[in-house]
Amino acid sequence: MTQEDGELDSLVRKRIRALRVAQGWSLDELATRARLSPSTLSRIETGRRRLALDQLVTLARALDTSLDQLVETAADDVISSPTIDAAHQQMRWPVRAAPDLTVVRQRVTDPPPDNPARMRAHPGHEWLVVLSGTAVLLLGNRRFRVETNQAAEFPTMLPHAIGAEGGPCEVLGIFDRDARRGHQGGAGGQAPDAS
């Protein structure tokens, strides 16, 4: 066994124990859920028993996780820097663990559009939180004031647009892949552009 294999082995054992403890389960409870004996589970957690793939699959299921998550080692890319789009006054970050999601921070300065034709509808889902100031979210025929630290979540098949009220506001949005595509090439007065 190489040093790298030994480190992964130790990491997996620690994860099994940490997930069990986080659930508030005793050795007996997890052993029952995984159809293992408590002594076998104890030896797995402490390193006195070899890790077998079939047992790892069973333990992952019992701990409500995946085998991939149980053995994942990539933790080098913890910090990421944004892509900056100065023209739209926004920053974008991909979410590595969920490639369909993008996080966007945008400064909104224009009021919401007066013309309903400037509202967009497209497949997808958006979630946003106002970091500072007050935003106005137009959603279908409804108008919502979203103040600092308040969040809004909506399906993007509803015609929508966002603007600032009483001065600029900062908005942090999370877009799924469809919502991101729906905002490509957007302009001011619309929901944050996550293109």
NORPEPE-V157806 format. One record per helix or strand. SS is the DSSP state (H for helix, E for strand). FROM is the first residue (numbers start at 1). LEN is the number of residues. If there is no record, write none. Layout:
ss = [SS:SS]
from = [FROM:FROM]
len = [LEN:LEN]
This chain:
ss = [H:H:H:H:H:E:H:E:E:H:E:E:E:E:E:H]
from = [3:27:38:53:67:83:86:90:102:116:120:125:142:151:160:177]
len = [21:8:9:10:5:3:3:5:7:3:1:15:6:5:16:6]
